[in-house]
Amino acid sequence: MRRAYKEINKEETETTINVLYNEELIVIYTNKIVLQKQLKKILGKPKREDIRGNSIIGSCWENKDFSNDVKSQHF
């Protein structure tokens, strides 16, 4: 089933970027639709999508590889 992105109230919009150096992990979470679409185009399918009904309300990407590959450069 194809899901649509759900617009969140401006006051509730958030984007977080966590860098966990010991685990060599970068985590990006956003519920901003424009940014979700851009990140999906650059980084690929998110690891997790928060879904309410048939709507995507947030997406999360993780990158466990700190090497110099193309995806890491986009992070």
C-alpha positions as CSV (number, residue, x, y, z in Angstrom):
1,M,0.0,0.0,0.0
2,R,1.3,3.4,-0.9
3,R,1.5,5.8,2.0
4,A,1.3,9.6,1.9
5,Y,3.3,12.1,4.0
6,K,1.2,13.8,6.7
7,E,1.9,17.5,7.3
8,I,2.7,18.2,11.0
9,N,1.9,21.4,12.8
10,K,4.8,23.9,12.4
11,E,5.2,24.0,16.2
12,E,5.8,20.3,16.2
13,T,8.3,20.1,13.4
14,E,11.7,18.6,14.4
15,T,14.9,17.3,12.9
16,T,17.6,15.7,15.0
17,I,21.1,14.4,14.1
18,N,22.9,12.2,16.5
19,V,26.5,11.2,16.2
20,L,27.5,8.3,18.4
21,Y,31.2,8.1,18.1
22,N,31.8,4.9,20.2
23,E,29.3,3.0,18.1
24,E,30.4,4.7,14.9
25,L,26.7,5.5,14.1
26,I,25.0,8.6,12.6
27,V,21.2,8.8,13.1
28,I,19.0,11.4,11.4
29,Y,15.3,11.8,12.3
30,T,12.9,14.3,10.8
31,N,9.2,14.8,10.4
32,K,9.6,17.7,7.9
33,I,8.1,16.4,4.6
34,V,10.5,18.3,2.3
35,L,13.5,17.0,4.2
36,Q,12.2,13.5,4.3
37,K,11.8,13.4,0.5
38,Q,15.3,14.9,0.0
39,L,17.0,12.4,2.4
40,K,15.1,9.5,0.8
41,K,16.4,10.6,-2.6
42,I,20.0,10.9,-1.3
43,L,20.3,8.2,1.4
44,G,17.7,5.7,0.2
45,K,14.9,4.1,2.1
46,P,14.8,5.1,5.8
47,K,15.5,2.4,8.5
48,R,12.2,3.4,10.3
49,E,9.1,5.3,9.4
50,D,6.6,6.5,12.0
51,I,3.1,5.8,10.6
52,R,-0.3,7.0,11.7
53,G,-3.1,5.4,9.8
54,N,-2.0,5.5,6.2
55,S,0.3,8.5,6.6
56,I,4.1,8.8,7.2
57,I,4.6,11.3,10.0
58,G,8.4,10.8,10.5
59,S,11.4,9.0,9.1
60,C,14.7,7.8,10.6
61,W,18.0,7.0,8.8
62,E,21.1,5.3,10.3
63,N,24.6,5.0,8.9
64,K,26.9,2.5,10.6
65,D,29.7,3.0,8.1
66,F,32.1,6.0,8.6
67,S,34.2,5.1,5.6
68,N,34.5,7.5,2.6
69,D,31.7,6.0,0.6
70,V,29.2,8.2,-1.2
71,K,26.4,7.8,1.4
72,S,28.8,8.8,4.2
73,Q,29.8,11.9,2.3
74,H,26.2,12.9,2.1
75,F,25.8,12.5,5.9
